[in-house]
Amino acid sequence: MKAAAVGARLVSTGETMADQEDNVTIPGYSRLLQMDPYLKPYERDFKRRYELLQKQLLQLEEAEGGFDLFTRSYKTFGVQRRPDNSLFFKEWAPAAEALFLTGDFNNWDKFSHPYTKKEFGKWELILPPKHDKSPAVDHNTKLKVVVHTKEGKRLYRISPWAKYVIKEEKSVIYDWVHWDPPQPYIQIHPRPKKPTSLRIYEAHVGIASPEGKIASYTNFTINVLPRIKDLGYNCIQLMAVMEHAYYASFGYQITSFFAASSRYGTPDELKQLIDVAHSLGILVLLDVVHSHASKNTEDGLNQFDGSDSCFFHSPPRGEHSLWDSRLFNYSSWEVLRFLLSNLRWWMEEYRFDGFRFDGITSMLYHHHGIGTGFSGDYSEYFGLQVDEDSLVYLMLSNHILHTLYPDCITIAEDVSGMPALCRGVEEGGLGFDYRLAMAIPDKWIQILKELKDEDWNIGNIVHTLTNRRYGENCVAYAESHDQALVGDKSLAFWLMDKEMYTNMSSMIPMTPIIDRGMQLHKMIRLLTHGLGGEGYLNFMGNEFGHPEWLDFPREGNNQSYHYARRQFNLVDMDHLRYCQLYAFDRDMNRTEDKYGWLAAPPAFVSAKHEEDKVIVFDRANVLFIFNFHPSKSFQDYRVRISYRHHIYKIKLDSDAVQYGGHGRLDHNTEFFTEPLPFSGRSNSIKTAPEIFQKIANVGPKL
C-alpha cells in the first residue's frame, strides 16, 4: 500500500524553514481549530510536525517502496525459512567488526558460520538445507549471534528479531530458540468489529490464577475468557506479553520485542487465546512498550553491536534516569524499521486488534516528565522541550496502523494532556483513538486516603470526571494495575482493609465498614463509568473487590507469589460478598451495552450539591442519581429534567439485595416528569422517599 503525501513539498534553496512551514497544508486543521481556537498561536508547530511526517512518508516511498513493505521487515530480518528450506539470516549491527552464527546446529562452533557484511550496517547469512532437504536449524533448538567488536571483544547476543526466547530453570539469562513448528496454530475467527462503546478488561496472564505460580496462556483461555465475556467487557488489554527478563518489571522492561513471553507458554498458545477471544466477540489490545527498553545486553537490545548506541541514543540522552533503561533513537531509519515492523508483527502474526502505548509522556518531551508538572498552559506542549522525533514516530505509527487496519484501536498513556493527542493525523493530531484519564484514579485514591466522608468535595469530583478535552476520547477508570502495586492497594482494600479477611461472609450481618465499603465500591465505579469518559477500563479482579495489592516475586519478598495472583475463587464462593460486587459490575456493563452512554456525548450534570452530597446527570437518555451523603436520606428530592411527558423506571440500583445492598427501593415505581421549572430547567421530576444514602440509580426514559 502506498502512502499519499498530502501537503508535502520540496524546499527550494532560498526558502527558510519558516517559509516552508507557512506553505504546509494540513488537510483537516480547520476542524481542529474549530474545536479549540486557542491552538491557533501554535499553528507553525502543527505544520512543522505534519511536514516532518510527510517527509518520512515520502522517504519511505522512495527508499523502501512504501510503508507497507517497510513494516513487513520482520519477514526479511532475523531468520527466515525460504521455499527450498534454506535459512536466511539478517541483522543490523553497524558498529560490529564481524558477525557469526552459532548454536545447537553447529555444536556451538563460534567461527564456522560467518555473516557477510552488506551496506548500511547490515549483515547476512544463508544456511543451505541438510542432505534430507530439511532446514539446517531444527525447530525448538538454540541459537546465538556472536558479535566481534572493533575493540576486539567477542559478545554473545540474541537477535533483536528473535520470535521466541526461553530461560532455563537454573539460568540467569534468556536463550534464543528457533521457532518454526511443523504444524503452527492457524487462527480461524475474524476480528470483531470495532465497538462504539469500549469496555476494557486490563489483564496480566501470569497472575490470572488463584494459585501461587505463573499462570499460562491456556489457563487464561479456558478459565478467564469466559468470566470476561460474562462480565460484559468487549475488549482485553493484555499486559506483559512482550518478553521481559525480569518478571517483577510488570512487563515494562522489554528484552525481546518480537517474542511473546515464554513464561506463560508457546506462541501458538497465545494465538489460540486471541482466536478464542475473537470467537467470543472480544477485541484484544497489546500493551506495547516503545518508549524505552531494558538495559540487558546478553538477552536484550542494549549494546547489541558492542556500541552504546545502535538502537538507542548515546548516553546521556539515551538513558532514562528513573527507569534505568535505554531510550530509542526515533530519528534512525533502522530503528523506525524495527519499531514499526514490531507493531505490524503483533497485528499480523498474532492478530491483535490494537495497542495501548505505554510511557507516552516520556516520549513526547526531552525532560520525559521528570521533575516537571503540567498546569495545562499550552506553551508546555510546544517548543524546544518537545521531542519531535518521537512525536512524529507516534504520528507515523498511528497513520500506518489506521491506514492498514481501519478498525485498529490505539490508546495513549499520557499524563501531560498534550492537545490533539487523540485527533486524526490529517488534522495535525497524533492520531490516537483514546487517551487514559489518569487523573481519575488518582483522585479516588486521594479521597479515600485523606478525606472523611462528610468532607468529600462533590464539585471537585465532578470536575475531575468531566475535565477532558472536547472531541478527544478518554478511557475512564477508577483503578488500574498502577493503583494496586505494592506500596498502594486496591480500592476495596482502602475501603474495607483487614475486615475483608473476616467479615465478607453474607451469612453474617454487614459491619459498618463492610457496608460502607461495598456501597462506595459500586458507586465509585458507576459514577466513573457514566461520567468519566468515552471508554471504561477495569483491572482484572478489581471488579469483585479484590483484596490487598500486587507484588511480584523478588528478593524483597523471598520470591513469594502470594500477592502475584488473582483470587477468582473468592467469586465462586456464594456465601462471600465478592460475588455481589461481581454481579454489580456485570450488570453495569450490560446496562451500558443496552443504552450506550459511553458512545454518547458528554453528560449534562444537573446537580452537584455539596451539602446534600448528591450528583445528578443525564447521558444517552439515562438519568443517573447518586447520594454520597454518609448519614442523610432525602424525601421528595426534585431533579431537573429537559424533557416533558416522560416516565422513568429504575434499571440499575446499587442498593439492590443481589449487589449487597439493602433492597430499599421498589423497582415497580414509576417516576413522572412534571412541567415544574427547577434549577434552570423547565421540567423536573420528584423522586420518591426511596433515595437512601449510598445508593445510585440509573433510569432510562421509556
N, C-alpha and C positions, 0 to 999 in steps of 0.2 A: 504494500500500500504506500502511495507516495503522499508526501505532506504538501499541503498548499501553503505558500509563503505569502499570505495576505499582508500587505503593509510593509514588506521588507524591500529594501532598495540598497544599491551600492552607493558609496560615498565618493564624490569627486575629490581630487587632491586639495582643492582650495576650500573645502567645506569644513566648518568647525563641528565639533561634537554637538554643540547647542543647536546649530543649523540642522544637523542630522536628526536630532530628537524632535525638533519642531516639525519636520517633514514626515514623521512616522504617523501612520493612521492606525488606530486601534478600532476595529470594526464596531464593537459594542460599547465603547467607552461612554457614550452619551447616556446609556441606560444606567451605568454605574453612577454617573454624576446626578442623574435624576433621583436616584435613591439616596445619595449622600453628596449634596453640593459642596460640603466642607472639604472634599477631596480635591477640588479644583486647583488650589495652590500647588498641589503636588503632581500636576499633570505631566511635567517633564520627567519625573521619576517613573511614573507608569509607562510613559513612552519609551524610556531607556530600557526598562525591563522587557517590554514587549519586543523592542528591536533586537535585544540580545537573544531572546527566544527564537525569533525568526531567522537570525543568523545561524543559530545552531541547527535549525531545521534545514536551511539551505546547504550548510556544510555536510549534513548527513546525507542529503540528496546527492551531492556532488561526489563525496568521498566513499560512501557506503551503499549507494543505490536506494536510499530512503531509510526511515526509522524501522520499517517492518523487518528488513533484513538485518539491520544493525542490532535490534533487540532479540534476534534469534541466534546471537553469537554463542549461546550455550550449546548449539549444535556443531560448532567448529572448534571451541576451546575445551580444555580438559582432555578427556578421552572419548573417542567416537569409534563405534564399530561400523565399518564400511560393508557394502553388499557382499564383497568377497571374503568377509570375516577378517580382513586385516584391520589393525587398530591404529588410529591416527591420534597422536598426542600433540597438544599445542599449549604453550604458556607465554605469558608476558612477564619478562624479568629483565628490564632494561639495564640494571646495574651488574648483572651476573657476568662472569667470565666464561663459564661453561655450565651446561645442564646435563644430567644423566638421569635415567630411569632405572630404578631397582625395585625388587620385590620378590614375592614367592616364585614368580615365573622364571627368574634367572638365578635363583638361590642367593639372592641379595648381593649379587655382584655389582659393585659400585661404579664400574667403568665400562662394562660391556655394551651398554646401550646409550650412546650419547645423542643428545638433541642436536639439530642443525640450526645455526644462528641465521635468522632472517632479518628483514628490515624492521625498524621501529621497535626494537627490543623484543621481537617475537622469536620463539624457539619451537621447532617442530621435530617430530619423530614418527616414523612409520614402522610398525611391527607386522611382518607378514604372518599369515596364519600358520598353524602347525601342519605337519605332514598329513594329518587326517582332516585338514581344512577347517578345524575348529580354531577359535581365537587364541592367540598366544598367551593371553591372560585369562584365567578362568574366572567365572563368576564367584564372588564372595572370597576373593584372595586379596592379599595386602600389597600395596604399592607405596613408593616414596619417590619424591623428586630430590635428587642430590644437586645442590647448588654450589658451584665453586665461585668464590668472590675474587675480585681483583686484588684483594689483600692476601689471598692465598688460603682463606678459610674454606672448610667444607661443611655445608649446612644440610640438614635433612628436613624436608618440608612436605606438607600436604598441598596438593594442587588447590588453588583458590576456587576452582570449578568442581571440586570433588562433590559427588552427589550422595555419598554415604560414608560416614566415618563412625568408628566404634572405639570404645575404651575397654580393654581387657580388665578383669576384676582387680588385679594387683598392679595395674599400670597407672602411671600418673598422666600420661598424655594420650590423645586420641590417635588412631591409625586410619589411614585412607584405605577403604575397601572398595574394590571394583564391583559395582552393582550392575549386573546385566542378566537378570533372571531369564531362564528359557521360556517361561510362561508368565509374563507380567500381568498384573491385575488390569483389567480393562473396565473403565467406568462406563456405565450404560445409561445413567439417568441424566437428563438435561438439567442445565442450571435453572433454578426457579426464576420467575420474573422479578424484577426489582420492585419491592413493596412500596406503597405510598406511605405507610406508617412503619418506621423501623424500630423494632423491639429487640434489643441486643442482649444476648446472654454471654457475658465475658467468662471464658473458661480456660483452665490450665489442665492439660491431660494428666500430668504426673500426680496431681493431688486430688484427682476426681474419684476417690475411693475412700471408704472409712478405714481401710487397712493401712497400717504403718509401713508403707513401702511406696515405690514409684509405680503408679498405675500405668496402664497400657492404652494404646490406640484402640485395641479390641474391646477392652473394658468400657471405654468411653462410648464406642459404637453400640454395644449391647445394653449397657446399664444407664448411661447418661442421656443419650439422644432421645429415648422415649420420654424422659422427665422433661426435657426442654420443650419437646413438642406438646406435651400435656399442659405445660405452664403457659403456652401461648406466645412464646418467643419465636420470631421468624428469622432470626439471624444469630449466628455464633461468632464471637470474636475469639480466635484461638491464640493464646499466648504461648511463648517459649517453644515454638516449633522449630525455628531456625536453630541449627546446632550451636550449643554453648557449652564449653567445657566445664564451667562452674555452675552447678545446679542451683546454688543459692543466689545466683545473679537474677533469678526470676526470668531468665531468657533474654536479658538486655545486654549481655556481653558476648556478642556473636563471634564464633571462631570459624565456622564453615557456613557460608551464606547460601549455598545451593543444597545443603544437606538437611533433610528432616531429621530431627533428633532421634537417634537410635536408642536412647534410654527407654523410650516408650514402645519400640517395636520397629518394624521394617517400613520402607517407603510404601510398599503395597498395602500395608495395614492402614496407613494414613489415607491413601487413596480410597480405600473401602469406607473409611469413616466419612469422608466428604461425599462419596457417592450415596451412602445411606442417608446422610443429612439431606441431600438434594431430593431423594425419593420421598422425604417427609415434607418437602416444600420449604426447607430451611437453608438460607444462604450461609456461607462460611467465609469469614474475613480472616486474613492473616495479620497478626501483629508484627509489622515489618520494621526492622531497625536499620535504617540507612543513615542515621545521624552520627554514628560512631561505631568502633569495632574494638574487640578485645585486644589487649597488648600481647597476648600469647604469640610466641614466634614458632615453636615447633609444630603446633597444631592450629595456628591462626594465620591471619593475613600479615601481621606485623613483621617487617624486615624479610619479606618473602624472598627478595633477590639479594639480601645482605645489606641493603641500604636502609637509612632511617626514613625514607620517603616512599617510593614506589606507589602504592595506592593512596598514600596519605601526604599531607603537607609535612615538611620537615619541622621538627620542634623549633620554637615553642608553639607555632600556630597549629601544628598537627597533633597536639596533645590537649586533652580535656583535664583540667586540674582537679575537678571534683570527682569525675567519674573514673579517673585513672585509666583512660582509654585513648585510642587513636582517632583522629578526625580526617575524613576523606578530603581529597583534593578534587572538588567538583569541576574544576576547570580542565582537568586532564581528560583527554579523549578516551583513553583506555579505562579510566575509572567510570566514565559515563557508560562505556560499553558494558562494563561489569555490572553496574548497579541497575541500569535499565533492562539488561538481559535477565537480571535476577528477578525483577518484577514479572517479566514475561514468562520466565520459567515456572514460577509458582502458579500463574494463571493457566498456562498451557499444560504442564506436566501433571499438576495436582488438581487443577480446575477450581482453585479458589475463586471467590466472587468479588474480591476487592481487598483493600488493605486499611489498617489503622496504622498511620505513620507515627512512630514514636519519636519524641525528642525534637519536635519541630522548632521550638523556641531556641534551642541550642544551635540549630542550623541557620536560622534566619539572621542572627546577629553575631558580629565578631566577638562581642562580650559574652555570648552564649547564655545570657540571662543571669550570669554570676554577679552577685552584688548589685543588681540593677532592679529597681522597681518600675512598674509600668502604671502611670497615672491615667493613661488614656489620651494624653496630648498627642496629636497627630505627628508632631515633629519627632517623636520617639520611634516612629515606624519608617522613616525615610532618612536619607543622608548616609554619611560615611560609616555609621555603626551597623548598617545593614550589609550582610554578606550576600551580594547579588549573584555570586557563582552558585551558591547553594539554593538561593531563592529561585533562580532560573532553572536549576535542576528540578525543583519541585513543580514548576510550571510545565516543564518538558515532560516529566513523569505523568502528570495528570492529563496533559494533552494527548500523549500517546495512548495511555490506558483508556481514556474515554473515546478516542477515535477507533481503536481496535475492538473495544468491548463497551458498547454504549450503555449497558446496564451495570458496569463496574461501579462499585461504591468505594470512595476514599474518604477517610476520616483523619483529621489533623489533631494531634495532641499539642496544642499551643496555649500557653498561659498568658501570652503578651497581649492578645487582642488585635493582632495585625489586621488592618482593614483590607477587605476584598479577598481574604484568605479563601472564602467559600463562594466566590463569584467566578464565573467562567473565564478561561484564559482569553477568550475573544473580547472580553470586556476590560482586560488588563489585570484580572484577578489571578490567583494562584491555582484555581480550578478544583479545589476540594469540594466534596458534596456536603460534608458536615464538619463541624469542629466540636470538641468536647467542652461542655460547660463546666470548666474545672472549678469555678468559684462556688458552685452549689454544694458539693460535698464538704468543702472546707467550712462553709457557713454552718452546715448542720453539726459538724464536729465541734465547732467553736461554741455554738449554742448549748450543746449538751455538756460540754466541759465547763463552761464558765457561767451560765445563767440559770437562775431559778425559773420555774415555770411562769411565775407571775411577772417576771422581768423580760419575757420574750418580746422583742420589738417586731410587731406584726408588719408594719410598714417596711422595715428593713428586710424582712424575709421575702415579702412580695417583690421588693426592688431587686433582690439578688436573683430571684427566679425569673424575672422578666427583663433584666438588664442584658440584652443581647442585640447585636447589630441586625437591623431590619433587613430581611432578604438574604440572610446568611444562616443556614440551618445549623441548629445546635443539637447535640445529644446530651440530654439531661440525665443526671444520676445522683442518687442520694449517697452512694458509696461505691467504690470500685476496689480493685486489689490494693491500690495505694493506701486506702484508709485502714485496711486490715493487717498491714505489715507489722512485724514486731516493733514494739515501741508505741504502737497505737492498738486499736481493737475495733471490732465490728460495732455498728450502731446498736445492735441488740445487746452487746455486752456493755456498752456505755450506759444503756438504759436500765439493764437488769443485773449486770455484774454477777457476783457469786451466787445470787439467788437462782440463776439459771441451772445450777448444779443440783438444787434441792426442791425447787418449787414450780417446776414446769409441768407437773402432772395435772391433767384435767380432772382427776379423781379427788382432788382436794380443792378447797376454795382458793381463789387467787389472792395473794398478798397484795397490799397496796403497790409495792414496787413492780410486781409482775403485771398487775392490772394496768398501771401507767405505761410500762414498757411495751406491752402488747399493743395498746391502743395507739401510742405515738409511733411505733414502728410502722403500722399500717398507714397512718395519716401522713407521715413524712413522705412515704413512698407515693401515695396517691397524689398529694399536692405537687411533688416533683414531677410526676408523670403527666399531670394535667396542665401544669402552668410553666414548666421549666424549659421546654424545647420542642423540636420537631422530630426527635427520636428519643428513645429511652434505653438506658443500659443498667444491667444488674450483674454483679459479680457472683459467680456460682456459690450456692449455699446461703447467700445473704437473703434470698427470697423467703427462706423459712426461719430467719433469725439465727444464723449460725453463731455459736458462742465463740469466745476467745479471740484469737488472732492468727496470723500466718507467720510461720518461721520455718525456714528450710534447714535440713541437716547441715551442721557446720561444727567447727571445733568448739565454739562458744556454748553449744547445747549438747555436747557429746554425741554429735551426729544423729540426733533424735528426729524421727519422722512424726512425732506426736502432734505437732502443730502444722505439719505439711500434708494435710489430708482434709477431705470434706466428709462430714459425718451424715451422709444421706440416710443412714439407718435411723436417725432421730425422727425423720419424717414418717418412716414406715411404722412407728410405734403409735398406734391410735390413742393411747392414753396420755401421750405427751402433747403439749400445746404447739409444738413446731408444725404439726400438720395443719393447724388452724391458720397460721401465718402463710404457709404454703398455699392453702386454698384461697386466701385473700389475694395473694399475688397472681395466682392463676386467673381468678375471676376479674381482677383489674385489667389484665392483658386481654382477656376475652371481651370485656366490655369495650375497651378501646378498639378492638378489632371490629366490633359491630358499629360503633359510632364514629371512629376515625378522628379523634381530636388531635392526634399528633400531625396529621396531614392537613389540618385546618389552619386558618390564620391565627395569629396570637390571640390569647384570651382577652376578654373585656372584664376587668376587675371592677366589680360594682361596690364592694365593701372590703375595707381593711381596717377594722375597728380595734383601736388599741385597748380601750377599756374592756370591751366585751371579748377580746381575743378571737374575733370572728373574721374569716376570709370568705368572700363570695365572688365567684366569677362564672362566666359562661363561655363555652367554646364548643364549636361543632354541634350547636343545638342541644348542648348538655349543660345543666346547671350544677355547679359544684358548691357545696356549703360545708365549711369547716368551723368547728368550735374548739379552739385550743385553750379555753379557759380552764384552769386547774380545779375550780370548785363551783362554777356557776352554770346553771341551766337557764334557758330562756323560754318564755311563753309568748305566743303570738308575735314571733320575730318577723318583721316585714323586710322583704328583699325587693329591690327594684328590678324590673324586667322590661325588655324592649318590646315584647310582643303582647298583643291582646288576644283574648279568646283561646288561650292555650291551657291545657291540663297537664300537670306534671305528676309523675309517679316515681317512686324510689326504685332505682335499678341496681345500685350498689351501695351497701351500707356497712361501714366498718364496725358498727355495733351489733351486727348480726351474730347470733349464737354460734353458727358454724365457723366464724372467724375469731372466736374467742371473745366476742362482745357480750353485752348483757341483754340483747334482744328487746330493747325498749321501744322500738318503732313498729308501727303497724304498716306493713307493706301494701296493704289494700287501700290505704288512704290516698285520695286524690287531692291535689293542690291546684286551685283555680287562680288564674291571673285576674286582676281587678283593674279597672280604669282609674286607679287612685295614684296620682303623682307622688313620687317618693324619691328623694335624693337625686333630683335632676332627670329622672325618667318619668314618662307619662303613665306607665303601668307598674304594678307591683304585685307581689304575692306574699301572703301571710302563711308562714309555716306554723303548723300546729305545735302544741307544747312538747312535742317529742324530740326537739333538738336538745339533746343532752350533752353534757361535757364529753370531750374526747370521742366525738363521732364525726364521720364525714359521709355526706350523701352525694350521689350522682344521680340526677334525674333528667332524662331526655324528654323533650316535648313529644307528645303523642300525635 
